[in-house]
């Protein structure tokens, strides 16, 4: 098969899959409830005991307090990503708080917070 035809098939296939996922709603960020956030955290970390869950107003992220310390759960398309907040920096961002993990495998994430949420989350993230 000529390379030009293969290239068209590959690009067309990727574009078709992308369009199909977008049209079926699979590209929207997942909106979490408190129960959904708990269930997702347990899916990522089954041995953790959850103390409290604090959701953002838009439902795209949650601060999860566990017996081993705080963690962050956020929407990543139709799925979620969860990380313990052990080695990280948080930076004020115009839209909320930016969390930078000291792990090259975990990208930084911007949590969209209004001013009231920002103060509350900052209080929860400060070391005791």
C-alpha positions in Angstrom: 0.0 0.0 0.0 1.4 3.4 -0.9 2.4 5.6 2.0 0.1 8.4 0.9 -3.0 6.2 1.1 -1.9 4.8 4.5 -1.4 8.3 5.8 -4.9 9.3 4.6 -6.4 6.3 6.3 -4.6 6.9 9.6 -5.4 10.6 9.7 -9.0 10.0 8.6 -9.4 7.2 11.3 -8.1 9.4 14.1 -10.3 12.3 13.0 -13.3 10.0 12.7 -12.8 8.6 16.2 -12.3 12.1 17.6 -15.5 13.3 16.0 -17.4 10.3 17.2 -16.2 10.8 20.8 -17.1 14.4 20.7 -20.6 13.9 19.2 -21.4 11.2 21.8 -20.4 13.5 24.6 -17.3 11.6 25.7 -15.1 14.7 25.5 -17.0 16.7 28.2 -15.4 17.0 31.6 -17.0 14.8 34.1 -19.1 16.5 36.8 -18.6 15.0 40.2 -20.9 14.7 43.2 -19.7 14.0 46.7 -20.6 10.4 46.4 -19.1 10.1 42.9 -15.9 11.7 44.2 -15.7 9.2 47.1 -16.3 6.3 44.7 -13.6 7.5 42.3 -11.1 8.0 45.1 -11.7 4.5 46.4 -11.3 3.2 42.8 -7.9 4.9 42.6 -6.8 4.2 46.2 -8.9 1.2 47.6 -7.0 1.1 50.9 -7.6 4.8 51.9 -10.2 5.7 54.5 -12.0 9.0 53.4 -12.7 11.5 56.1 -14.1 14.4 54.1 -14.7 15.5 50.5 -14.7 19.2 49.4 -16.0 19.7 45.8 -15.5 22.8 43.7 -18.6 24.6 42.7 -18.3 23.4 39.1 -17.9 19.8 40.2 -14.7 19.2 38.2 -12.4 18.7 41.1 -12.5 17.6 44.8 -10.1 17.9 47.7 -10.3 14.5 49.5 -9.1 14.3 53.1 -8.0 10.8 54.1 -6.4 9.3 57.2 -3.1 9.3 55.4 -3.4 13.0 54.3 -5.1 15.1 51.7 -5.5 14.2 48.1 -6.8 15.8 44.9 -9.3 14.3 42.4 -10.0 16.0 39.1 -11.9 15.4 35.9 -9.9 14.4 32.9 -12.4 14.1 30.1 -14.9 11.4 31.0 -12.5 9.9 33.6 -10.8 11.1 36.7 -7.2 11.5 38.0 -6.4 11.2 41.7 -3.2 12.0 43.5 -2.1 12.2 47.1 -0.9 15.7 48.0 2.4 14.8 49.5 5.1 16.5 47.4 3.5 19.5 45.6 3.4 23.3 45.3 0.3 25.3 44.9 0.4 28.6 43.1 -2.3 31.3 42.9 -3.8 31.4 39.4 -6.2 34.0 38.0 -8.8 31.2 37.7 -8.1 29.5 41.1 -5.2 27.5 42.3 -2.6 25.7 40.2 -1.2 22.5 41.7 2.3 21.5 40.5 3.3 17.9 41.5 7.0 17.1 42.0 6.5 14.0 39.8 7.3 14.2 36.1 4.6 11.6 35.4 1.8 13.9 36.9 1.0 17.1 35.0 0.1 20.2 36.9 -3.5 21.0 37.1 -5.5 24.2 37.5 -8.4 24.0 39.8 -11.0 26.6 39.0 -12.2 28.3 42.2 -14.0 31.5 43.0 -12.6 33.7 45.7 -14.6 32.1 48.6 -13.5 28.6 47.5 -9.9 29.8 47.0 -9.7 30.9 50.6 -11.3 27.7 51.9 -9.1 25.4 49.8 -6.0 27.4 50.8 -6.9 26.9 54.4 -7.4 23.2 53.9 -4.1 22.9 52.0 -2.0 24.7 54.6 0.1 22.3 56.8 -1.3 21.8 60.3 
